[in-house]
Amino acid sequence: MPMFHELVIGGVLVAPIVSYAVAALLIIFLLRPLLHAAGISRMFSHPTVAELGLYVTIFGLITLYS
């Protein structure tokens, strides 16, 4: 299993979990317009909570497979 090492940004070590969180956030930002165009926000009574659940799922999958 490949290990993800720390990133070095300006001499500061950044933990891998922070990189995973940022990657999941970027994926969510890319998916949001597609989900809203598909009408997903009308399927849920609280679309913000549904997006948070999707973020947690994507974050978990990135963490699991990294």
N, C-alpha and C positions, 0 to 999 in steps of 0.2 A: 504494500500500500504506500503510495507516495506521501511524503511528509511535506507540508507547506511551512516554509520557514518565515521568520519575521521579515517584514519590510523595513527598509531603512529610508526614512524621509527626512532629509536635512540633518542627519546624524541622530535622529530619534528612532528608536525601535518601536514598531507598531505591531501589536499582537495579531496573530492570524484571525482571531475571532472578529476583530474590528474590520479587517479586510472582507470577511464573509458578510458582515452586516452591511457594508457599503455596496458590495456586489448585489446583495438581495434588494437593497433600496433602488439601485439602478435598474434592475429587472422590473421592479414594481412600477417605476416611472415610465418604463417602456410599455408595460402591459396596460396601464390605466386608460389611455385613450382607446385602445382596442376593446377593453371591457365595457367602457361607457358607450362606445358605438354599437356594441352588441346588445345593449340594454340590460346588462347585468345589474345595474343599480336599481332597476325597478323590481327585481326578483327578491330583494332583501328589504326588510323593514329598517335595518340600520346598515347601509352600504359601507360606512366607514369601518364598522366592526368586521364586516366581511373582508375588506381590504387588509385590515390588520391580520386577520386569520390567514389570508393568502401570503402576506409578508412572512409570518411565522413559519408557514409551510415551506416557502422557498428558502428561507434562512436555514431551516432544519435540513432540507435536502442538500443544500450546498455544504453544510457542516458534515453531514453524514458521508457524502461522497468525496470529500476532500482529504 
